[in-house]
Amino acid sequence: MKYETYREYDPHHSALAESAFLTVWAGLGQWHESLVLIGGMVPKYLCGDLSGTRSLPRPATLDVDLGIALATDSGQYGNLFWELSGQGFKPNKDHPSRFEKIIGDFTVPLDFLVEKPPLTSGTTQLEDITAGVLPGVDRALATARRITVQGIDLHGAEQKLTARVCEVGPFLALKLRAFCNRQQPKDAFDIIYTLLHYDGGSAAAIAAFAEEVRLENPACPDALRTLREHFSSETSPGPVKASHFVLGEFAPGESEDVRFERTTIRQDMVDAAERLLKAAAK
């Protein structure tokens, strides 16, 4: 679930998505080594302290995406469905790889994604659940960072957990590939936010992406094509949609400050894309 602009994200709903992650992670302890957080929640955890001043708004998301290892033991995931049901998550009939929990008037989606070459799309069965096929998940699993996360889960309990979170190289590869296929403003924003605010620094983030290219992460061919085709100039889809997500639709009469901010975001996006391509070509 994604909105076109940042202002459409209700902070309460974003908080519910994070609470859902805490709830699910706490309940799936026996599968932790086979799971990794991917998707729009990742920038919050990779980009360090959120209390300081930043040029971009804080990350926001309304769903939880978990990468999962392809089952090698026939009974490994035999009770996963029941564990999720016990936490109140039910399968979505229209989206086989999605579970969801209704909280008041809001539905929190939980998607499972798996790598299964040579498939690049569709779904596959992992014992008693269905997962969407997504190239690049295995690298997210292999390089996951252990991060302490804390907050209130959906049952009102205080949680402090060690979660496995997708590292910056695989994350950028996945997000760029996603933009290639759907060109959503939220994906462009997640890319530039992470590159500008990664807790290891922008240079480290770019080097990590280049390493994914070198190791032939299957998400990288589309990621590189995205950089070349959609991030090459300030009027390309990537930079335009990143600025659109932050500031909304361009208005001819908008203030000079807003125009300057819009231009800055686009320039930062183009510069970052050039650095990513240059590093990947070495």
Contacts in CASP RR format, 6 or more apart in sequence:
PFRMAT RR
TARGET T0000
AUTHOR 0000-0000-0000
METHOD contacts of the structure
MODEL  1
MKYETYREYDPHHSALAESAFLTVWAGLGQWHESLVLIGGMVPKYLCGDL
SGTRSLPRPATLDVDLGIALATDSGQYGNLFWELSGQGFKPNKDHPSRFE
KIIGDFTVPLDFLVEKPPLTSGTTQLEDITAGVLPGVDRALATARRITVQ
GIDLHGAEQKLTARVCEVGPFLALKLRAFCNRQQPKDAFDIIYTLLHYDG
GSAAAIAAFAEEVRLENPACPDALRTLREHFSSETSPGPVKASHFVLGEF
APGESEDVRFERTTIRQDMVDAAERLLKAAAK
1 62 0 8 1.000
1 63 0 8 1.000
1 109 0 8 1.000
2 62 0 8 1.000
2 184 0 8 1.000
2 186 0 8 1.000
2 187 0 8 1.000
3 9 0 8 1.000
3 62 0 8 1.000
3 186 0 8 1.000
4 185 0 8 1.000
4 244 0 8 1.000
4 245 0 8 1.000
4 248 0 8 1.000
5 185 0 8 1.000
5 244 0 8 1.000
5 245 0 8 1.000
5 246 0 8 1.000
5 247 0 8 1.000
5 248 0 8 1.000
5 249 0 8 1.000
6 57 0 8 1.000
6 60 0 8 1.000
6 189 0 8 1.000
6 245 0 8 1.000
6 246 0 8 1.000
6 248 0 8 1.000
7 248 0 8 1.000
9 60 0 8 1.000
9 61 0 8 1.000
9 62 0 8 1.000
11 60 0 8 1.000
13 62 0 8 1.000
13 106 0 8 1.000
14 60 0 8 1.000
14 61 0 8 1.000
14 62 0 8 1.000
16 103 0 8 1.000
16 106 0 8 1.000
16 108 0 8 1.000
16 154 0 8 1.000
17 41 0 8 1.000
17 61 0 8 1.000
17 62 0 8 1.000
17 63 0 8 1.000
17 64 0 8 1.000
17 108 0 8 1.000
18 41 0 8 1.000
18 44 0 8 1.000
18 151 0 8 1.000
19 151 0 8 1.000
19 152 0 8 1.000
19 153 0 8 1.000
19 154 0 8 1.000
19 156 0 8 1.000
20 64 0 8 1.000
20 101 0 8 1.000
20 108 0 8 1.000
20 110 0 8 1.000
20 154 0 8 1.000
21 37 0 8 1.000
21 41 0 8 1.000
21 64 0 8 1.000
21 149 0 8 1.000
21 163 0 8 1.000
22 149 0 8 1.000
22 150 0 8 1.000
22 151 0 8 1.000
22 152 0 8 1.000
22 153 0 8 1.000
22 154 0 8 1.000
22 159 0 8 1.000
22 161 0 8 1.000
23 87 0 8 1.000
23 153 0 8 1.000
23 154 0 8 1.000
23 155 0 8 1.000
23 159 0 8 1.000
24 64 0 8 1.000
24 66 0 8 1.000
24 84 0 8 1.000
24 87 0 8 1.000
24 89 0 8 1.000
24 110 0 8 1.000
25 32 0 8 1.000
25 35 0 8 1.000
25 37 0 8 1.000
25 149 0 8 1.000
25 161 0 8 1.000
25 163 0 8 1.000
26 153 0 8 1.000
26 159 0 8 1.000
26 161 0 8 1.000
27 83 0 8 1.000
27 87 0 8 1.000
28 35 0 8 1.000
28 80 0 8 1.000
28 83 0 8 1.000
28 84 0 8 1.000
31 68 0 8 1.000
31 77 0 8 1.000
31 80 0 8 1.000
32 164 0 8 1.000
33 164 0 8 1.000
34 68 0 8 1.000
34 69 0 8 1.000
34 76 0 8 1.000
34 141 0 8 1.000
35 66 0 8 1.000
35 67 0 8 1.000
35 68 0 8 1.000
35 69 0 8 1.000
35 141 0 8 1.000
35 164 0 8 1.000
36 66 0 8 1.000
36 67 0 8 1.000
36 137 0 8 1.000
36 140 0 8 1.000
36 141 0 8 1.000
36 144 0 8 1.000
36 164 0 8 1.000
36 165 0 8 1.000
36 166 0 8 1.000
37 45 0 8 1.000
37 64 0 8 1.000
37 65 0 8 1.000
37 66 0 8 1.000
37 67 0 8 1.000
37 163 0 8 1.000
37 164 0 8 1.000
37 165 0 8 1.000
37 166 0 8 1.000
38 65 0 8 1.000
38 66 0 8 1.000
38 67 0 8 1.000
38 113 0 8 1.000
38 137 0 8 1.000
38 140 0 8 1.000
38 166 0 8 1.000
38 171 0 8 1.000
38 174 0 8 1.000
39 61 0 8 1.000
39 65 0 8 1.000
39 166 0 8 1.000
39 171 0 8 1.000
39 174 0 8 1.000
39 175 0 8 1.000
39 190 0 8 1.000
40 59 0 8 1.000
40 61 0 8 1.000
40 63 0 8 1.000
40 65 0 8 1.000
40 186 0 8 1.000
40 190 0 8 1.000
41 59 0 8 1.000
41 61 0 8 1.000
41 64 0 8 1.000
41 65 0 8 1.000
42 165 0 8 1.000
42 166 0 8 1.000
42 171 0 8 1.000
42 190 0 8 1.000
42 194 0 8 1.000
43 59 0 8 1.000
43 171 0 8 1.000
43 190 0 8 1.000
43 193 0 8 1.000
43 194 0 8 1.000
43 197 0 8 1.000
44 50 0 8 1.000
44 58 0 8 1.000
44 59 0 8 1.000
45 147 0 8 1.000
45 149 0 8 1.000
45 163 0 8 1.000
45 165 0 8 1.000
46 145 0 8 1.000
46 165 0 8 1.000
46 167 0 8 1.000
46 168 0 8 1.000
46 171 0 8 1.000
46 194 0 8 1.000
46 198 0 8 1.000
46 199 0 8 1.000
47 59 0 8 1.000
47 193 0 8 1.000
47 194 0 8 1.000
47 197 0 8 1.000
47 198 0 8 1.000
47 199 0 8 1.000
48 197 0 8 1.000
48 199 0 8 1.000
50 58 0 8 1.000
54 196 0 8 1.000
54 197 0 8 1.000
55 196 0 8 1.000
55 264 0 8 1.000
56 189 0 8 1.000
56 192 0 8 1.000
56 193 0 8 1.000
56 196 0 8 1.000
56 197 0 8 1.000
56 246 0 8 1.000
56 265 0 8 1.000
57 246 0 8 1.000
59 190 0 8 1.000
59 193 0 8 1.000
62 108 0 8 1.000
62 109 0 8 1.000
63 108 0 8 1.000
63 109 0 8 1.000
63 110 0 8 1.000
63 111 0 8 1.000
64 108 0 8 1.000
64 109 0 8 1.000
64 110 0 8 1.000
64 111 0 8 1.000
65 111 0 8 1.000
65 113 0 8 1.000
66 110 0 8 1.000
66 111 0 8 1.000
66 112 0 8 1.000
66 113 0 8 1.000
67 112 0 8 1.000
67 113 0 8 1.000
67 114 0 8 1.000
67 131 0 8 1.000
67 134 0 8 1.000
67 137 0 8 1.000
67 140 0 8 1.000
67 141 0 8 1.000
68 112 0 8 1.000
68 113 0 8 1.000
68 114 0 8 1.000
68 126 0 8 1.000
68 131 0 8 1.000
68 137 0 8 1.000
69 114 0 8 1.000
69 138 0 8 1.000
69 141 0 8 1.000
70 114 0 8 1.000
70 115 0 8 1.000
70 116 0 8 1.000
70 124 0 8 1.000
70 126 0 8 1.000
71 77 0 8 1.000
71 126 0 8 1.000
71 127 0 8 1.000
74 127 0 8 1.000
75 127 0 8 1.000
76 127 0 8 1.000
77 126 0 8 1.000
77 127 0 8 1.000
77 128 0 8 1.000
77 129 0 8 1.000
78 127 0 8 1.000
78 128 0 8 1.000
79 128 0 8 1.000
80 126 0 8 1.000
80 127 0 8 1.000
80 128 0 8 1.000
80 129 0 8 1.000
81 91 0 8 1.000
81 128 0 8 1.000
81 129 0 8 1.000
82 128 0 8 1.000
84 99 0 8 1.000
84 110 0 8 1.000
84 129 0 8 1.000
87 101 0 8 1.000
87 154 0 8 1.000
88 101 0 8 1.000
89 99 0 8 1.000
89 100 0 8 1.000
89 101 0 8 1.000
89 110 0 8 1.000
90 99 0 8 1.000
90 100 0 8 1.000
90 101 0 8 1.000
91 98 0 8 1.000
91 99 0 8 1.000
91 130 0 8 1.000
92 98 0 8 1.000
92 99 0 8 1.000
92 100 0 8 1.000
92 109 0 8 1.000
95 109 0 8 1.000
95 111 0 8 1.000
96 123 0 8 1.000
96 130 0 8 1.000
96 132 0 8 1.000
97 111 0 8 1.000
97 112 0 8 1.000
97 113 0 8 1.000
97 123 0 8 1.000
97 129 0 8 1.000
97 130 0 8 1.000
97 131 0 8 1.000
97 132 0 8 1.000
98 109 0 8 1.000
98 110 0 8 1.000
98 111 0 8 1.000
99 109 0 8 1.000
99 110 0 8 1.000
99 111 0 8 1.000
99 112 0 8 1.000
100 107 0 8 1.000
100 108 0 8 1.000
100 109 0 8 1.000
100 110 0 8 1.000
101 107 0 8 1.000
101 108 0 8 1.000
101 110 0 8 1.000
101 154 0 8 1.000
102 108 0 8 1.000
103 154 0 8 1.000
108 154 0 8 1.000
111 132 0 8 1.000
112 126 0 8 1.000
112 129 0 8 1.000
112 130 0 8 1.000
112 131 0 8 1.000
112 132 0 8 1.000
113 131 0 8 1.000
113 132 0 8 1.000
113 133 0 8 1.000
113 134 0 8 1.000
113 137 0 8 1.000
114 124 0 8 1.000
114 126 0 8 1.000
114 131 0 8 1.000
114 132 0 8 1.000
114 133 0 8 1.000
114 134 0 8 1.000
114 137 0 8 1.000
115 133 0 8 1.000
115 134 0 8 1.000
115 135 0 8 1.000
115 136 0 8 1.000
115 137 0 8 1.000
115 138 0 8 1.000
115 218 0 8 1.000
116 124 0 8 1.000
116 133 0 8 1.000
117 135 0 8 1.000
117 218 0 8 1.000
119 133 0 8 1.000
120 133 0 8 1.000
120 135 0 8 1.000
120 218 0 8 1.000
121 133 0 8 1.000
122 132 0 8 1.000
122 133 0 8 1.000
123 130 0 8 1.000
123 131 0 8 1.000
123 132 0 8 1.000
123 133 0 8 1.000
124 130 0 8 1.000
124 131 0 8 1.000
124 132 0 8 1.000
124 133 0 8 1.000
125 131 0 8 1.000
134 174 0 8 1.000
134 219 0 8 1.000
135 177 0 8 1.000
135 218 0 8 1.000
135 219 0 8 1.000
136 170 0 8 1.000
136 173 0 8 1.000
136 174 0 8 1.000
136 177 0 8 1.000
136 217 0 8 1.000
136 218 0 8 1.000
136 219 0 8 1.000
137 174 0 8 1.000
139 170 0 8 1.000
139 173 0 8 1.000
139 212 0 8 1.000
139 215 0 8 1.000
139 217 0 8 1.000
139 219 0 8 1.000
140 166 0 8 1.000
140 167 0 8 1.000
140 170 0 8 1.000
140 171 0 8 1.000
140 174 0 8 1.000
141 164 0 8 1.000
143 166 0 8 1.000
143 167 0 8 1.000
143 169 0 8 1.000
143 170 0 8 1.000
144 164 0 8 1.000
144 165 0 8 1.000
144 166 0 8 1.000
144 167 0 8 1.000
145 164 0 8 1.000
145 165 0 8 1.000
145 166 0 8 1.000
145 167 0 8 1.000
146 162 0 8 1.000
146 163 0 8 1.000
146 164 0 8 1.000
146 165 0 8 1.000
147 162 0 8 1.000
147 163 0 8 1.000
147 165 0 8 1.000
148 160 0 8 1.000
148 161 0 8 1.000
148 162 0 8 1.000
148 163 0 8 1.000
149 159 0 8 1.000
149 160 0 8 1.000
149 161 0 8 1.000
149 162 0 8 1.000
149 163 0 8 1.000
150 158 0 8 1.000
150 159 0 8 1.000
150 160 0 8 1.000
150 161 0 8 1.000
151 158 0 8 1.000
151 159 0 8 1.000
151 160 0 8 1.000
152 158 0 8 1.000
152 159 0 8 1.000
153 159 0 8 1.000
166 174 0 8 1.000
167 208 0 8 1.000
168 194 0 8 1.000
168 198 0 8 1.000
168 204 0 8 1.000
168 205 0 8 1.000
168 208 0 8 1.000
168 209 0 8 1.000
169 205 0 8 1.000
169 208 0 8 1.000
169 209 0 8 1.000
169 211 0 8 1.000
169 212 0 8 1.000
170 212 0 8 1.000
170 217 0 8 1.000
170 219 0 8 1.000
171 194 0 8 1.000
172 191 0 8 1.000
172 194 0 8 1.000
172 195 0 8 1.000
172 205 0 8 1.000
172 208 0 8 1.000
172 209 0 8 1.000
172 212 0 8 1.000
172 223 0 8 1.000
172 276 0 8 1.000
173 209 0 8 1.000
173 212 0 8 1.000
173 217 0 8 1.000
173 219 0 8 1.000
173 220 0 8 1.000
173 223 0 8 1.000
174 219 0 8 1.000
174 223 0 8 1.000
175 187 0 8 1.000
175 190 0 8 1.000
175 191 0 8 1.000
175 194 0 8 1.000
176 191 0 8 1.000
176 219 0 8 1.000
176 222 0 8 1.000
176 223 0 8 1.000
176 224 0 8 1.000
176 226 0 8 1.000
176 227 0 8 1.000
177 219 0 8 1.000
177 220 0 8 1.000
177 222 0 8 1.000
177 223 0 8 1.000
177 226 0 8 1.000
178 184 0 8 1.000
178 187 0 8 1.000
179 187 0 8 1.000
179 188 0 8 1.000
179 191 0 8 1.000
179 226 0 8 1.000
179 230 0 8 1.000
179 238 0 8 1.000
180 222 0 8 1.000
180 223 0 8 1.000
180 225 0 8 1.000
180 226 0 8 1.000
180 229 0 8 1.000
180 230 0 8 1.000
181 222 0 8 1.000
183 230 0 8 1.000
183 237 0 8 1.000
183 238 0 8 1.000
183 241 0 8 1.000
184 241 0 8 1.000
185 241 0 8 1.000
185 242 0 8 1.000
185 244 0 8 1.000
185 245 0 8 1.000
186 245 0 8 1.000
188 237 0 8 1.000
188 238 0 8 1.000
188 239 0 8 1.000
188 241 0 8 1.000
188 242 0 8 1.000
188 245 0 8 1.000
188 269 0 8 1.000
189 241 0 8 1.000
189 242 0 8 1.000
189 245 0 8 1.000
189 246 0 8 1.000
191 242 0 8 1.000
191 269 0 8 1.000
191 272 0 8 1.000
192 242 0 8 1.000
192 265 0 8 1.000
192 268 0 8 1.000
192 269 0 8 1.000
192 272 0 8 1.000
194 205 0 8 1.000
195 202 0 8 1.000
195 205 0 8 1.000
195 206 0 8 1.000
195 272 0 8 1.000
196 202 0 8 1.000
196 268 0 8 1.000
196 272 0 8 1.000
198 204 0 8 1.000
198 205 0 8 1.000
202 272 0 8 1.000
202 275 0 8 1.000
206 272 0 8 1.000
206 275 0 8 1.000
206 276 0 8 1.000
206 279 0 8 1.000
207 279 0 8 1.000
209 223 0 8 1.000
209 276 0 8 1.000
209 279 0 8 1.000
209 280 0 8 1.000
210 276 0 8 1.000
210 279 0 8 1.000
210 280 0 8 1.000
210 282 0 8 1.000
212 219 0 8 1.000
212 220 0 8 1.000
213 220 0 8 1.000
213 224 0 8 1.000
213 280 0 8 1.000
220 280 0 8 1.000
224 277 0 8 1.000
224 280 0 8 1.000
227 273 0 8 1.000
227 276 0 8 1.000
227 277 0 8 1.000
228 277 0 8 1.000
229 236 0 8 1.000
230 236 0 8 1.000
230 237 0 8 1.000
230 238 0 8 1.000
231 238 0 8 1.000
231 239 0 8 1.000
231 269 0 8 1.000
231 270 0 8 1.000
231 272 0 8 1.000
231 273 0 8 1.000
232 270 0 8 1.000
232 273 0 8 1.000
233 239 0 8 1.000
233 270 0 8 1.000
234 240 0 8 1.000
234 263 0 8 1.000
234 266 0 8 1.000
234 267 0 8 1.000
234 269 0 8 1.000
234 270 0 8 1.000
236 270 0 8 1.000
238 269 0 8 1.000
239 265 0 8 1.000
239 266 0 8 1.000
239 267 0 8 1.000
239 269 0 8 1.000
239 270 0 8 1.000
240 266 0 8 1.000
242 265 0 8 1.000
242 266 0 8 1.000
242 269 0 8 1.000
243 261 0 8 1.000
243 262 0 8 1.000
243 265 0 8 1.000
243 266 0 8 1.000
243 269 0 8 1.000
244 250 0 8 1.000
246 261 0 8 1.000
246 265 0 8 1.000
247 258 0 8 1.000
247 261 0 8 1.000
247 262 0 8 1.000
247 265 0 8 1.000
250 262 0 8 1.000
254 262 0 8 1.000
END
